[in-house]
Amino acid sequence: MTPTERQVPMTDRTQRHPGTHASAKPLMGVEEEYMVVDPATRGVAAAAAMVVKRAAVDLGDAVSTEVGQFQLEARTPPCAELGDLYRHLRQSRATVAAAAAAEGLGAVATGATTLGGALPLQITQKSRYLAQLEAYRELMDEQAICASQVHICVPDRERAVLVSNHLRPWLPALIALSANSPFYEGRDTRYASWRWLHWQRWPVSGPPPYFHSLREHDELVDGLEEGGALVDRRTVFWDIRLSSRYPTLEVRACDMPVTAEESALLAAVVRALVVTAVRAVERGDPGPDLPTALLRAACWRAARDQLAAVGLDPRTGRATAPGSLADDLLRHIRPALEELGDEQTVTEGLRRLSAVGPGAVRQRAAYERRGRLTDVVDFLLAQTPAGTL
């Protein structure tokens, strides 16, 4: 990629300004985090730097090391079409898997370390991570988790803040759909997304506040930075945040999904949520101001019980029927999906995902066959490069 591409990775790379893209569809991109494992022991291997070096031959600077020495990240280019995004996700996963194999290793897509032995985390020796280690201490030592982040191009930051208000109530559904971290450090947590629970210990994490304006948002972030809760603007770890580097709204609630198909599906759902929210903002709808404590509780239920969880009605803040999260979400975004041309693909994808369950369900099924966590890692090794729902 060129320097210009690195500066504006979520905009059309044939244009310098995000508003000049020929398509009316908001561009979307995905960041995926992988764990490098030893195929013999199935434990993590602190060799991500070697895998990144090989993968970069094909992916360039769209692949990089992460905070832990067994973690790496790959990023798609911005895409207007869902099919293009899916193709890039498959290609990057295949490239990462091949690079790992060339080093005698494997790469898995999961939200948390399955086997024990990853802690304390061996921190990648980059100045930013070392600054975080100084600030956050033991939190960094135990950050053996991986996520998927979805970026949707919303270049107007004032609008992006208001869009975030509309997305907040749907965080439980996104957590439930992506839940893929039932095991952590050799034990069953009895949660579907332990990664999401793990994040809640950080000073700035979880559902974002409800903001009435960009000014209110910026004043709060300034205060958090001045008070030492942030190392920099990129350590705002809310589940929805305005990117500090790109003209995007970033949704960070999702575990790293098992398959590329799930990653693409989740990105399409997030984009439809954003389009739905933009239309509401254009009508002057400020969005439901749900109490943060209530929303956090709904997210906790989703992290524990995945798609079987009790939901949250965004209009009333009252509990909905158990197991209704995916159906409620689909009803909400259906007009946007029709507008984007993604209705059939997303409807069928959500139906399949609801039938087989998110990654946490499939990980537990792999474990229950013989009661071996190594079987879970083998399942992830097989599914990560080219698995489908």
Rosetta blueprint (number, residue, H / E / L):
1 M L
2 T L
3 P H
4 T H
5 E H
6 R H
7 Q H
8 V L
9 P L
10 M L
11 T L
12 D L
13 R L
14 T L
15 Q L
16 R L
17 H L
18 P H
19 G H
20 T H
21 H L
22 A L
23 S L
24 A L
25 K L
26 P L
27 L L
28 M E
29 G E
30 V E
31 E E
32 E E
33 E E
34 Y E
35 M E
36 V E
37 V E
38 D L
39 P L
40 A L
41 T L
42 R L
43 G L
44 V E
45 A L
46 A L
47 A L
48 A H
49 A H
50 M H
51 V H
52 V H
53 K H
54 R H
55 A H
56 A H
57 V H
58 D H
59 L H
60 G H
61 D H
62 A H
63 V E
64 S E
65 T E
66 E L
67 V L
68 G E
69 Q L
70 F L
71 Q E
72 L E
73 E E
74 A E
75 R E
76 T L
77 P L
78 P L
79 C E
80 A L
81 E L
82 L H
83 G H
84 D H
85 L H
86 Y H
87 R H
88 H H
89 L H
90 R H
91 Q H
92 S H
93 R H
94 A H
95 T H
96 V H
97 A H
98 A H
99 A H
100 A H
101 A H
102 A H
103 E L
104 G L
105 L L
106 G E
107 A E
108 V E
109 A L
110 T L
111 G L
112 A E
113 T L
114 T L
115 L L
116 G L
117 G L
118 A L
119 L L
120 P L
121 L L
122 Q L
123 I E
124 T L
125 Q L
126 K L
127 S H
128 R H
129 Y H
130 L H
131 A H
132 Q H
133 L H
134 E H
135 A H
136 Y H
137 R L
138 E H
139 L H
140 M H
141 D H
142 E L
143 Q L
144 A L
145 I E
146 C L
147 A E
148 S E
149 Q E
150 V E
151 H E
152 I E
153 C E
154 V L
155 P L
156 D L
157 R H
158 E H
159 R H
160 A H
161 V H
162 L H
163 V H
164 S H
165 N H
166 H H
167 L H
168 R H
169 P H
170 W H
171 L H
172 P H
173 A H
174 L H
175 I H
176 A H
177 L H
178 S H
179 A L
180 N L
181 S E
182 P L
183 F E
184 Y E
185 E L
186 G L
187 R E
188 D E
189 T L
190 R L
191 Y L
192 A L
193 S E
194 W H
195 R H
196 W H
197 L H
198 H H
199 W H
200 Q L
201 R L
202 W L
203 P L
204 V L
205 S E
206 G E
207 P L
208 P L
209 P L
210 Y L
211 F L
212 H L
213 S L
214 L H
215 R H
216 E H
217 H H
218 D H
219 E H
220 L H
221 V H
222 D H
223 G H
224 L H
225 E H
226 E H
227 G L
228 G L
229 A L
230 L L
231 V L
232 D L
233 R H
234 R H
235 T H
236 V L
237 F E
238 W E
239 D L
240 I E
241 R E
242 L E
243 S L
244 S L
245 R L
246 Y L
247 P L
248 T E
249 L E
250 E E
251 V E
252 R E
253 A E
254 C E
255 D E
256 M L
257 P L
258 V L
259 T L
260 A H
261 E H
262 E H
263 S H
264 A H
265 L H
266 L H
267 A H
268 A H
269 V H
270 V H
271 R H
272 A H
273 L H
274 V H
275 V H
276 T H
277 A H
278 V H
279 R H
280 A H
281 V H
282 E H
283 R L
284 G L
285 D L
286 P L
287 G L
288 P L
289 D L
290 L L
291 P L
292 T H
293 A H
294 L H
295 L H
296 R H
297 A H
298 A H
299 C H
300 W H
301 R H
302 A H
303 A H
304 R H
305 D H
306 Q H
307 L H
308 A H
309 A L
310 V L
311 G L
312 L E
313 D L
314 P L
315 R L
316 T L
317 G L
318 R L
319 A E
320 T L
321 A L
322 P L
323 G L
324 S L
325 L H
326 A H
327 D H
328 D H
329 L H
330 L H
331 R H
332 H H
333 I H
334 R H
335 P H
336 A H
337 L H
338 E H
339 E H
340 L H
341 G L
342 D L
343 E H
344 Q H
345 T H
346 V H
347 T H
348 E H
349 G H
350 L H
351 R H
352 R H
353 L H
354 S H
355 A H
356 V H
357 G L
358 P L
359 G H
360 A H
361 V H
362 R H
363 Q H
364 R H
365 A H
366 A H
367 Y H
368 E H
369 R H
370 R H
371 G L
372 R L
373 L H
374 T H
375 D H
376 V H
377 V H
378 D H
379 F H
380 L H
381 L H
382 A H
383 Q H
384 T H
385 P H
386 A H
387 G L
388 T L
389 L L
